[in-house]
Each structure stands twice: as C-alpha cells, then as structure tokens.
C-alpha cells in the first residue's frame, strides 16, 4: 500500500502540487493521501482527482483573495514568527484564537466549498486523511474518510488548516486548530494506517516534526531552495514553487545529479580537474595563499578542491563529479540562468561560459570569498565537457 504525506506550510504548499504532478507522470498511484494544514487542503483536492484545479488555485490566488484588509498586519506578524522558527511565540496566537475568535476563515471556507466536492472526495478510490488539534487541551484528531460524512467533510479539512491565530473550526462539540501543533508531516501516521511505502513531500514549514519511524519505508522530498513566507500567498511565487516541486521530485525519484539545477547525467569531474593546466592551478592557489613551491596537482586535489567543496557546502560524501556540477551551478545562479529545465553538464557549461541572453532569474550577489575566487579561476579554464 502506497501513501502520500503532505506537510503543512501555508503559502509554501504550491510545491506539493508540482511534486504530485511529477509523481503521477512517473506512474505512481496512491492508495491514501494524508495532509496537515495546507497539506490537508491539497490532499483533499488530489484525492478527489483535481490536481489541475489545485494548480489553478495556486497560480491565481493572493492574500487579497483569502484574507481581509484588517488581518494583513497580523499575517505579517505570523510570517516573522514562523520564519524565525519560534513556535513557542505562536502560543499568543492560540490564545487569541480561543479568546477573541481569531482571523476570519470565511474566505478560505468559501474557496473550499467551490473546489472540494465532499461526494467526490468520499467516493474516490483514494482514501483521504488529515490531522487537527483540539483546543484548549491540544489533543490530536487523526481522521480518514470513514470518520467523515457529506455534511462534515469540509469541516475536517478546514480544521486541519486552521492556523494558530485563525478562527478555530468546530466538529461536533469540539473546536480544532492546525494539525501542525501535533505533527506537521504525517508520514508515521500513514505507517500506522498500514502503508508499506510512504512518500512525504516536505515544505520546511511551521510545526512539530517527529522522527521518521522506519527509514526503509519512508522517502522524503525536500525543497532545493526556500519557498517563501508561510502566510504570503502570491501567484508568481506559487508558480515558481510548483515548478520547483516538479523538478525536485523528478530528480530525487530518478536519482539524478545536481542540487540547484537539474541534470540528466553526471559529469566526469576527476577527468575535468585533472586536465586543468598547471598555470591555472597555480593561479587558483594564490587567493588561498598556498605555500609556494607546492606541486600543482597535489595542491589541487589536497587543498584547492576541498576548500571549494567546503565553501559550497557539499556533503562529506560528495565526489569530484558533484563538485564539478556545483561549480557550474554556482556560476549559473550568479548569472541568473533559468533553473527549471533539464541540462546536460555540457549544456549548462556552454550557457554559463558563452550565453549573452538576459537572465531569467534575479542575479545573485557575487561572493568574493577566497575559495570562490579560486573556483571561478578553475571554472573558466575547465575543458569542454563531453
């Protein structure tokens, strides 16, 4: 049995739609989809078979469509608190939700009523699950379609998405807030459900994350870049995040190389570095202040390349192939070269070294640390990749 876990994260949730597109394109079919917060809303649409309707929401919706003018200042406070990872600071938001009613969720519910069809959801062959937290006792509610009716299915979805500071949602005689207060990504809950395999789409959002209970059964897909603030819905950012979700998921599931850009194949990093002329290696050693007289090849492989790898924050297990691609990615990012397409290493090298096209993404500040000065010297002299 295959399950899909969708993490909560507010406006970051567009990423999950791109990820789902990639998974279904690769032939994955899910028996159950369980989500928390915005993941619960996405999960309901995906379980009822409306991925494109979900994408349309993300590509056209801004804060103006979901919140009133008087709530916008409070949303920015939430953004600052969540971006600082100060979950404890949200206790005041919970208090406001209980005592004062919280941010009006009527616009969010109206959107759900237009897009989520309880009959289609409950009759779908894909089971649906969500998590919410009862207040004030903060006890979790973990529910699936068997627990829901046509009359209250939307209440379950909205309960999971009632962010701290929003109006709580009533189900029966209890009121509920965001499930992220208990578990922001329900991969372990899907193991309890009976799944043999779980794919989890992560957002690095707000909430409590529990350790993975069985690493053999759970695969997690993480964003390759920041997705933006939790409570700032913006069509431009959402379109970017949908693309990122698609390409990140394709790369992860197919085991393809790259961290920021997307490659269809590896490159022979050792051969490329070994072919560098000695005068280039000596020039790259100058910013690093290597001792004079050190044999160039030894300096390259024992000092220069390790220093560059550390500056680019490559993992310890990274090899020369990874370092070569990281050099190309670093330069491409600085130049604003478009990310969301497939490249061979040779294609990205050609774009980086020879393109005069206008940047497709904002140029990044040119860092001038000593290892990156050395990296630029090496990158400019690399042989043409095959």
Beta strands, then each sheet from edge to edge (+ up, - down):
strand 1: 2-6
strand 2: 32-36
strand 3: 127-135
strand 4: 139-144
strand 5: 169-171
strand 6: 174-178
strand 7: 197-201
strand 8: 218-221
strand 9: 262-263
strand 10: 342-343
sheet 1: 4+ 3- 2- 1- 7- 8-
sheet 2: 4+ 3- 6+ 5-
sheet 3: 9+ 10+
end
